[in-house]
Amino acid sequence: MKQSNSWSASAGRRLAPVLSWVGTLAILSTLSAPSFSQAIPDYHLHPGDKVVVGVYDDPKLLPQEITVTPDGKISYPLVGELLVGGKTVEQVRLEMETRLRKYVSDPIATVMVTDVKGNVVYVIGQVNKPGAIIMNPTINVLQALSMVGGANPYAKLDGIIVIRSSSAGQRVLSFKYGAVSSGKDLAQNVQLESGDVVVVP
């Protein structure tokens, strides 16, 4: 009987860190009320996104919910500051494991997207509800116009433009609503990227 109790106590001590890790992850996932419950494998992180980061079966490196900073970085114990903006979850996870191997034997890092508030585009001008749209994970121009309630009667629908910024500068993409809506030039109905500004004159 004593051996059974001793075994149970020993097993409990071994399981405690794992249960603590799983419990913390479950609590964080619940409290964050994720709008991105299913991670898209090729989704690229943006400033303002939220991720839960942890190291499996390590009681000293429990999961933490972290918001990606405006310069696209996160910070985590032993990993330090890590640039994640523009990277996929898998890329971030592998880079974390590489850094952690200096301190942890065979680390298993986990990275889970819980909110995509950094994946935003803006629709401004002659629309019914101008403002920011959170993409989950992406939308095209027509979908964006629909989400802001469409254009108002004063809009010049064939003069719509998409302003896109990148490290190389800004580009302007034309969008002629008449041509696209009639199916004549669907190439103009581009998939929007985070930070795009749709201007309806």
Residue pairs with C-beta under 8 A, 6 or more apart in sequence:
16 59
17 57
17 58
17 59
18 57
20 59
20 62
21 54
21 56
21 57
21 58
21 59
21 62
21 63
24 54
24 62
24 63
25 52
25 54
25 63
25 110
25 112
28 52
28 63
28 64
28 65
28 114
29 52
29 112
29 114
31 65
32 50
32 52
32 65
32 114
32 115
34 113
34 114
34 115
35 115
35 116
35 117
35 134
35 136
36 43
36 113
36 114
36 115
36 116
36 136
36 137
39 89
39 112
39 113
40 137
41 88
41 89
41 90
42 88
43 88
43 89
43 113
43 116
43 137
44 86
44 87
44 88
45 51
45 68
45 72
45 84
45 85
45 86
45 87
45 88
45 89
45 92
45 113
45 118
46 68
46 72
46 85
46 86
46 116
46 118
46 119
46 120
46 194
47 68
47 69
47 70
47 71
47 72
47 85
47 118
48 67
48 68
48 70
48 117
48 118
48 119
48 120
49 67
49 68
49 113
49 115
49 116
49 117
49 118
49 119
50 65
50 66
50 67
50 68
50 113
50 114
50 115
50 117
51 65
51 66
51 68
51 74
51 84
51 89
51 92
51 111
51 112
51 113
51 114
52 63
52 64
52 65
52 66
52 110
52 111
52 112
52 114
53 63
53 64
53 66
53 74
53 76
53 96
53 109
53 110
53 111
53 112
54 61
54 62
54 63
54 64
54 109
54 110
55 61
55 96
55 100
55 104
55 107
55 108
55 109
55 110
56 107
56 108
56 109
56 110
57 108
58 104
58 107
60 77
61 76
61 77
61 78
61 104
63 110
64 76
65 114
66 74
66 75
66 76
67 74
68 74
68 84
68 85
68 118
71 85
72 83
72 84
72 85
72 86
73 81
73 82
73 83
73 84
73 85
74 81
74 82
74 84
75 81
75 82
76 82
76 96
78 99
78 100
78 102
78 103
78 104
79 96
79 99
79 100
80 99
82 92
82 95
82 96
82 99
84 92
87 95
89 111
89 112
89 113
92 111
93 109
93 110
93 111
94 109
96 107
96 109
96 111
97 107
97 108
97 109
100 107
100 109
101 107
116 134
116 135
116 136
116 137
117 134
118 194
119 134
119 135
119 136
119 137
119 138
119 194
120 132
120 133
120 134
120 135
120 194
120 195
121 132
121 133
121 135
121 139
121 144
121 192
121 193
121 194
121 195
121 196
121 197
121 198
122 131
122 132
122 133
122 196
122 197
122 198
123 130
123 131
123 133
123 144
123 145
123 147
123 148
123 197
123 198
123 200
124 130
124 131
124 197
124 198
124 199
124 200
125 155
125 199
125 200
125 201
126 151
126 152
126 154
126 155
126 156
126 200
126 201
127 145
127 148
127 149
127 150
127 151
127 152
127 155
127 200
128 148
128 149
128 150
128 151
128 152
129 148
129 149
130 148
131 148
133 139
133 144
133 147
133 148
135 192
135 194
138 191
138 192
138 193
139 147
139 191
139 192
140 189
140 190
140 191
140 192
141 160
141 162
141 175
141 180
141 188
141 189
141 190
141 192
141 198
142 180
142 181
142 189
144 192
144 198
145 151
145 177
145 198
145 200
151 157
151 177
151 200
155 200
155 201
156 200
156 201
157 176
157 177
157 178
157 200
158 176
158 177
158 178
158 179
159 176
159 201
160 174
160 175
160 176
160 177
160 198
160 199
160 200
160 201
161 172
161 173
161 174
161 175
161 198
161 199
161 201
162 172
162 173
162 175
162 190
162 192
162 196
162 197
162 198
162 199
163 170
163 171
163 172
163 196
163 197
163 199
164 170
164 171
164 172
164 173
164 193
164 195
164 196
165 195
173 188
173 190
174 188
175 188
175 189
175 190
175 198
176 185
176 188
179 185
179 188
180 186
180 188
180 189
192 198
